[in-house]
Amino acid sequence: MSSEVPETVQIIGAIERRQRLLEAIRAAGGQWDWQRARETYDVRPEPRVPRRDLQELCRGGYLTRVETGLYELPGWSASQAGAAE
């Protein structure tokens, strides 16, 4: 039974971690790769964690894949960045 508790905690941690990442992406906008995403974590994880989180947010429909390893919010475009300046 003790092995179930860490898995549950780990799942909740992943959900909260991805939610925080999504909030950071919504606040900052733009295109995101694993390196930019990694900067939003409290503790800098290994590169696979931010990559996986970006992929999961994309699978969930929260992000759109621009190219391999690069994501953005649906409907966001580089032209919006220029208009905001």
Secondary structure by P-SEA (a helix, b strand, c coil): caaaaaaaaaaaaaaaaaaaaaaaaaaccccccaaaaaaaccccccaaaaaaaaaaaaaacccccccccccccccccaaaaaaac
